[in-house]
Amino acid sequence: MENVSSSHRLFVLDGFSELGALRPVLFVPFSIMLVVSLSANSLLLYVVVSQRSLHSPMCVLIAGMACVDLSLPLFFVPHMLLSFLFDWKGITLIGCLLQMFFVHLLGTFQSTLLLWMALDRYFAICTPLYYHERMALPRFLKFVVPLVVRNVLLITLVVVLAGRLWFCSQNVIHHCFCEHMALVELACGSTAVNSLVGLLTIFLIPVLDFFLITASYIIIFSSVLCSGTSGMKALHTCVTHIVVMTVSLVIILVAFLSYRIRNGLPAALRVFFSIMYLFFPSCFNPIIYGIRTTEIRQHILKTLSGRWT
């Protein structure tokens, strides 16, 4: 008989339990990805901060993306790796909620930073004469502050509502970190409000961000087509952001759909997609920005060659 008089305060993160004895093998690929993420983002951040010539608005935004990509894995990957290697699966409710807050909050800024980059490209290509005026810090803060407040308030609401739930039955989270719905589905009683707020958060942050990004690039493409060959050269700077946005959107959609098609996918595959939509961009973004952004690539090569000589 279920004990409804008390609520669990300790949970077990049981992601990839279906793999059995093969579960520790996951330590190798995920630890390699962590090293790649930390080293690539640290190098990108160091180069942008140390080189005054890279202190342009776009490079500062790329550095901001590197900060997010550097920080995000630290809130869940080390615990996940210890779980693979030593079977350390326990986490308290407070620890779970804190992890949920930071992981989801930093995850929202992956799409929000892409939106700020799209605005930068819009001002640079569509209104080049007013670019520096509109990208000046006091003016650009009008675009930054509302989105930061939106992200913080919505994620805080999601976490607070999750923390108020009563967990009187199971305490096994079928995931490798405290993902919102993975915790909510363990609650006793109705979780309709949590599901609704979670869905609204998805639509008001990543979906809205990607809608605005798409609208920005449609306007940019229209402007370039009207301006002729002179605009085509400027359009090259947008390709990197479009590649990053496309990869991010595909991964988010796959992760989202994998939790809605429960009967058609193994649980381990759903957990994998959910991890990768947060973790893969942290490895992919610094590499693609380092390769495709000419100024950053040149300084990275100069920095690396200086270390080896």
Salt bridges, closest charged atoms under 4 A:
ASP14 OD1 - LYS89 NZ 2.94
ASP87 OD1 - ARG23 NH1 3.91
ASP87 OD1 - LYS89 NZ 3.50
ASP120 OD1 - ARG121 NH2 2.63
GLU133 OE2 - ARG139 NH1 3.15
GLU185 OE1 - ARG262 NH2 3.08
ASP209 OD1 - ARG150 NH1 3.04
